[in-house]
């Protein structure tokens, strides 16, 4: 995401908390090769969306997941223990 690539991923773990469908990337069902192929086909057929999705993904990472921001978050958690 930080490299402006468009993530194609599954709704597992915390990933749905990080990504919004069609804003930062695309979701597919786990173990669904046809769904993955469909998502990749959509990206291929909608190449004009790649810069928008890739830039939004990068901006999300830079805004929410910088080393400083994450370390501050963990420090607050440790201080509460």
Legacy VTK file of the C-alpha trace (Angstrom):
# vtk DataFile Version 3.0
C-alpha trace
ASCII
DATASET POLYDATA
POINTS 81 float
0.000 0.000 0.000
2.790 2.419 0.830
4.144 1.867 -2.681
0.846 2.988 -4.243
-0.086 -0.563 -5.167
-3.724 -1.580 -5.045
-4.262 -4.358 -2.508
-6.479 -7.274 -3.449
-7.073 -9.139 -0.210
-9.524 -11.114 1.918
-11.697 -9.901 4.784
-9.692 -11.633 7.498
-8.184 -10.406 10.750
-7.835 -6.644 10.980
-7.648 -6.083 7.223
-11.260 -4.814 6.993
-10.328 -2.214 9.624
-7.525 -0.944 7.408
-9.113 -1.041 3.961
-12.359 0.226 2.539
-13.713 -1.603 -0.507
-13.242 0.394 -3.714
-11.485 3.173 -1.814
-8.150 1.592 -0.862
-8.364 -1.771 -2.616
-10.508 -4.780 -3.393
-11.718 -7.712 -1.317
-12.145 -11.315 -2.401
-13.361 -14.335 -0.485
-10.708 -16.676 0.946
-9.946 -19.694 -1.241
-11.856 -18.184 -4.176
-9.623 -18.227 -7.245
-12.505 -17.140 -9.480
-13.134 -14.142 -7.225
-9.444 -13.259 -7.314
-9.430 -13.552 -11.097
-12.516 -11.350 -11.254
-10.905 -8.680 -9.059
-7.724 -8.704 -11.122
-9.779 -8.557 -14.323
-11.673 -5.571 -12.917
-8.380 -3.788 -12.210
-7.152 -4.582 -15.712
-10.362 -3.320 -17.301
-10.525 -0.213 -15.095
-6.946 0.968 -15.274
-8.053 4.555 -14.819
-8.961 3.600 -11.227
-5.443 2.376 -10.395
-3.910 5.783 -9.572
-6.907 6.748 -7.413
-6.941 3.459 -5.484
-3.153 3.292 -5.180
-2.857 6.879 -3.973
-5.680 6.406 -1.461
-3.990 3.260 -0.138
-0.682 5.092 0.272
-2.323 8.065 1.978
-4.052 5.682 4.389
-0.735 4.088 5.342
1.038 7.418 5.750
-1.790 8.837 7.843
-2.478 5.883 10.104
0.447 3.470 10.127
3.671 5.426 10.418
6.341 4.161 12.786
5.834 7.183 15.035
2.085 6.786 15.206
2.257 3.051 15.888
4.964 3.417 18.531
2.937 6.154 20.272
-0.063 3.820 20.239
1.925 0.964 21.805
3.428 3.270 24.439
-0.096 4.322 25.488
-1.105 0.667 25.771
1.936 -0.169 27.919
1.306 2.845 30.144
-2.188 1.535 30.873
-0.862 -1.818 32.099
LINES 1 82
81 0 1 2 3 4 5 6 7 8 9 10 11 12 13 14 15 16 17 18 19 20 21 22 23 24 25 26 27 28 29 30 31 32 33 34 35 36 37 38 39 40 41 42 43 44 45 46 47 48 49 50 51 52 53 54 55 56 57 58 59 60 61 62 63 64 65 66 67 68 69 70 71 72 73 74 75 76 77 78 79 80
